[in-house]
Amino acid sequence: MPARLFLSSGDLVADRRFEFARDLQLKGDLAAAADLLMQAIELAPNFASAWFTLGEIRIALGHPDAAIAAFRKARAADDRDRHGASLKLMWLGAEQIADMPVAYVQALFDQYAPRFEAALVEDLGYRGPALLFKAVLTVRAAAKKPAFFKRAVDLGCGTGLAASAFAKEVDRFTGFDLAPKMIERARASGLYAELEVADMVQGLRGRPDSSAELVLAADAMVYLSDLSAVLAEVKRVLAVGGLLAFTVETHEGDRVILGEGLRYAHNANYVCASIASAGLRLAYLEDLSARNEDNKPAPGLVVVATKA
Ligand SMILES: C[S@@+](CC[C@H](N)C(=O)[O-])C[C@H]1O[C@@H](n2cnc3c(N)ncnc32)[C@H](O)[C@@H]1O
C-alpha cells in the first residue's frame, strides 16, 4: 500500500507525539496511542493527521460515534480533505454516498506512483487490463470487425498498464489522470500521444464529438460514485461503432456503496441502467474480478458498451 499521508501540525512537539502514537498503534497498543493523539491535539487543535488517525483507532476500539466526531474534525482541519475523512464518514454511514475529494485521490496516487505497478500487479494480482483486452476482442469478434482502433482514450490511465495491454491495437492514445505523479510515469512509458492531469469527466469535456473509437477505464470507475456524467461524455466522444470497456467492483445490494477499501462498488443492474440512460448499448458484462482484496478476488464486473 502507499506510504501514509502525514500533514505536519506545524508544532514540533505535537508532531513528535503523533509519531510515538503511530508506533504504539502499529504495535497494537491502541488505547495508549489514542491518549498520545489527544495530547498532540491539545497542543495543535487543527492537526488533521492526528484527528484522522484517532478516528481510525476509535473504529478499531469499537467506538463508531467517537470515530465520526474525529473524522469530522479531520475534515474541518484540512478543507481539501487529503486524508479522505469524508470517505470514512460515508463508510460509517454518517454521510450520504458522494464524490471522492479530488485532493484525496491525488494524494493517494501521487504517493502510490513509485511502487504502483509492483503493488498492484504483484501484491494484489491486478488483471484489469488483460480482462478488458479479452472482452474487447470478444465483442469485436462477435461483430466480425477487426480489433484495431485509430484513437483511444484511457480514463484514469495511471502509469499506463491499460495502454500497454492495447498498444498493438491502437494508433494513438490519450490519457487522463487526476494524479500528476501517475501522469509522469505514464509519460515515461512513451505509450501516449497526449496526457493530461485532469478529472476524467473534465478531460472528456475537452474532446471533440466522435473523436475516439475506443475508451478504456481500467480500475478507474471504482473512484466514481455516479457513472452518469462520465457515460454521457463517453457517448459524445465515441464515434459510431466505438467501444467503451471498463471494470468496476460490484455488490449485490442497491446501486452504489463505498467498500472498506474506500472504493465504490456498483450493482450490476445499476451499471446496466446507467449505460442505457447514457444512450449506449451493452455488448458484454461478465462477473470477473480485476484484483484481490485480503487475498480473495474482489467481486467485479468487466463491461463493454458500444455506441450504435
Ligand atoms: C487503480 S489506478 C488504475 C490505473 C490504470 N488504469 C491501470 O489499469 O493500471 C486508478 C487511477 O485512476 C485515477 N483516478 C481516480 N479518480 C479519477 C478521476 N475522477 N479522474 C481521473 N483519474 C482518476 C487515479 O489517480 C489512479 O491513477
The ligand as an SDF file (V2000), in Angstrom:
LIG
                    3D

 27 29  0  0  0  0  0  0  0  0999 V2000
   -6.1020    1.8630   -9.5530 C   0  0  0  0  0  0  0  0  0  0  0  0
   -5.4700    3.0590  -10.6090 S   0  0  0  0  0  0  0  0  0  0  0  0
   -5.6250    2.2770  -12.2150 C   0  0  0  0  0  0  0  0  0  0  0  0
   -4.6660    2.8880  -13.2200 C   0  0  0  0  0  0  0  0  0  0  0  0
   -4.6970    2.2600  -14.6130 C   0  0  0  0  0  0  0  0  0  0  0  0
   -5.9670    2.4640  -15.2740 N   0  0  0  0  0  0  0  0  0  0  0  0
   -4.3450    0.7980  -14.5560 C   0  0  0  0  0  0  0  0  0  0  0  0
   -5.1250   -0.0290  -15.0260 O   0  0  0  0  0  0  0  0  0  0  0  0
   -3.2650    0.4880  -14.0370 O   0  0  0  0  0  0  0  0  0  0  0  0
   -6.7420    4.2880  -10.6540 C   0  0  0  0  0  0  0  0  0  0  0  0
   -6.3040    5.5950  -11.3090 C   0  0  0  0  0  0  0  0  0  0  0  0
   -7.4530    6.3990  -11.5210 O   0  0  0  0  0  0  0  0  0  0  0  0
   -7.1250    7.7400  -11.2240 C   0  0  0  0  0  0  0  0  0  0  0  0
   -8.3710    8.4440  -10.9190 N   0  0  0  0  0  0  0  0  0  0  0  0
   -9.2120    8.2450   -9.8870 C   0  0  0  0  0  0  0  0  0  0  0  0
  -10.2780    9.0510   -9.9790 N   0  0  0  0  0  0  0  0  0  0  0  0
  -10.1200    9.7520  -11.1220 C   0  0  0  0  0  0  0  0  0  0  0  0
  -10.9020   10.7510  -11.7980 C   0  0  0  0  0  0  0  0  0  0  0  0
  -12.0650   11.1660  -11.2910 N   0  0  0  0  0  0  0  0  0  0  0  0
  -10.4230   11.2710  -12.9360 N   0  0  0  0  0  0  0  0  0  0  0  0
   -9.2330   10.8640  -13.4400 C   0  0  0  0  0  0  0  0  0  0  0  0
   -8.4590    9.9330  -12.8560 N   0  0  0  0  0  0  0  0  0  0  0  0
   -8.8980    9.3810  -11.7180 C   0  0  0  0  0  0  0  0  0  0  0  0
   -6.1530    7.6540  -10.0720 C   0  0  0  0  0  0  0  0  0  0  0  0
   -5.3780    8.8120   -9.9370 O   0  0  0  0  0  0  0  0  0  0  0  0
   -5.3440    6.4080  -10.4580 C   0  0  0  0  0  0  0  0  0  0  0  0
   -4.2080    6.7380  -11.1980 O   0  0  0  0  0  0  0  0  0  0  0  0
  1  2  1  0
  2  3  1  0
  2 10  1  0
  3  4  1  0
  4  5  1  0
  5  6  1  0
  5  7  1  0
  7  8  2  0
  7  9  1  0
 10 11  1  0
 11 12  1  0
 11 26  1  0
 12 13  1  0
 13 14  1  0
 13 24  1  0
 14 15  1  0
 14 23  1  0
 15 16  2  0
 16 17  1  0
 17 18  1  0
 17 23  2  0
 18 19  1  0
 18 20  2  0
 20 21  1  0
 21 22  2  0
 22 23  1  0
 24 25  1  0
 24 26  1  0
 26 27  1  0
M  CHG  2   2   1   9  -1
M  END
$$$$
